[in-house]
Amino acid sequence: MNLEIQHIIYLLSSVTFILGLKMLSNAKTAKKGNSLAAVGMITAILTAIVFHDGAVSPLVYGLIFGAIAIGTVVGWLTAKRVQMTKMPELVSLFNGMGGACAALIGLVEFHHNTSNPTNIAVILAGMVIGSVSFSGSMVAWAKLNGTLKNAIRLPQYNLINTAIMFGLFAYSAWMVWVGTAVEMHLYILFFASIAYGILFVLPIGGADMPVVISLLNSFTGLAAAFGGFLYGNQVMLTGGILVGSAGTLLTLVMCKAMNRPLFNVIFGAFGAGTTAASEGGPQGNVKEVGPSDLAVQLNYSKKVIIVPGYGLAVAQAQHVIKELETILESRGVEVTYAIHPVAGRMPGHMNVLLAESNVEYDKLKEMEDINPEFAQTDVVLVVGANDVVNPAAKNDPSSPIYGMPILDVENAKACIVNKRSMNAGYAGIENELFFRDKTQMLFGDAKKVLTELVTELKALD
Amino acid sequence: MIYFIILAVFVGVEVIGKVPAVLHTPLMSGANAIHGVVVVGAILLMLNTQPDNYLALGLGTVAVFLGTLNVVGGFVVTDRMLEMFKKK
């Protein structure tokens, strides 16, 4: 009887996960969907504890509740305190924790199950995938928060990584085959998996990190599903598989938005051709513009489009940009925002940031909708974006970003680009847009120069 | 079992079929919280461990802690992101 109740509750929890994910993919229901899934999760956790058969010592209960309590407090505070710009690395961090959890389960369960080959296979699979997800997420986290700046590539890294991957597979298969109970093999496999996760993510450039995180996210889902298989636990199984498949699809959708095949992200990185491209890239003089001249120019425009990019997020300039919008609108200038699918650091990240500073949802235009409008635009203000407005994506087949859909800012009457310096963007390539006749550069930290711009605009009244 | 797994895969794909780019980040973050269900495994592991097996208990406790971090952090951060959208 108990078992049946447990199964029904697990079924209900699984349903909340499915509905939650479904609701998360629609702007109106997303928040409710998230809460619904959270309720399902709490129910599943409580059910696992309450419906457990057999004696359990108070020490064990103490440890479980202690760990849950501390985990809740730490997780809650971290999630509440993080700045919105730092979100991508946080998602990566939490993902890594889930992976580590799966890996630890494998490490402990191994020697309880050495007599059953199916169980060993499931345990090893969960542990390997969890470990890869853990160490990979940690590298992604370090890359996103700037600790690890450059892509590090061993010579022949693709070959080495592929070899390790097959090595992990073969080693696990061998362990299952001979039914080894020797823990040394388990530890070798564990450390090799950790190493693989690191080597897997290290060569991948910062611009591709969102895709990698999404991929590792689905890995952790898979690891959770293997855990569910081991314990015969339906809610772990459904939750894990659901995230595994939804995460894989999401990864592919993101790749499509950036027009980068997944294969290229993983194996190509922004490859060796990059250096050649930047050396032979466009040369010439750039025109500079100061805040006061720009203020006049904006003041007498009819239509202005703002193209926010990652630089805006780094400078925390999302509030100043809203201020700029308000003052321009009060002067009768039409202001809209052009959001590239991968603006910011993750798809949708820029929308979250601008929503934070109360920019109206209707003012955020997606790429397909806004591109035809550039031709009728007086001034385009590009703030901290680079690769997403690089015309090379359209007209230079040798460029590493060739084929990526971009915002057609070059069609506007004037184009102002705010950047801290002339350094290349994430993809590490020069942008010929900066050297165009219609382009003027506004150098400086986005928040600082935009504040100056707003001050100048106020003075014009 | 296989039947069940294949079904779950299709549900996963179907459920997020047409998600707008705007919601990619919250969706990824929400999915991230859901795979925190692995914490249930860590709890089951603890419940089945003998109280004198200190190594297993230690590792298990760490696993429960990390899993909880994944669940709570994941849901809270997703909620915060979506809060931004709701304000208007």
Interface residues (C-beta under 8 A of the other chain):
Chain A: F17 I18 G20 L21 K22 L24 S25 N26 A27 A30 K31 G33 N34 S35 A37 A38 M41 A44 I45 A48 I49 H52 G54 V56 S57 L59 V60 L63 I64 G66 A67 I68 I70 G71 T72 V74 G75 W76 T78 A79 K80 V82 M84 M87 P88 L90 V91 L93 F94 N95 M97 G98 A100 C101 A102 L104 I105 L107 V108 E109 H112 G130 P210 I213 S214 N217 S218 T220 G221 A223 A224 A225 G227 G228 L230 Y231 N233 V235 M236 L237 T238 G239 G240 I241 L242 V243 G244 S245 A246 G247 L249 L250 V253 M254 A257 I339 P341 M346 P347 G348 H349 N351 V352 A355 E356 N358 E360 Y361 L364 E366
Chain B: F4 I5 A8 V9 F10 V11 G12 V13 V15 I16 G17 K18 V19 P20 A21 V22 L23 H24 T25 P26 L27 M28 S29 G30 A31 N32 A33 I34 H35 G36 V37 V38 V39 V40 G41 A42 I43 L44 L45 M46 L47 N48 T49 P51 A56 L57 L59 G60 T61 V62 A63 V64 F65 L66 G67 T68 L69 N70 V71 V72 G73 G74 F75 V76 V77 T78 D79 R80 M81 L82 E83 M84 F85 K86 K87 K88
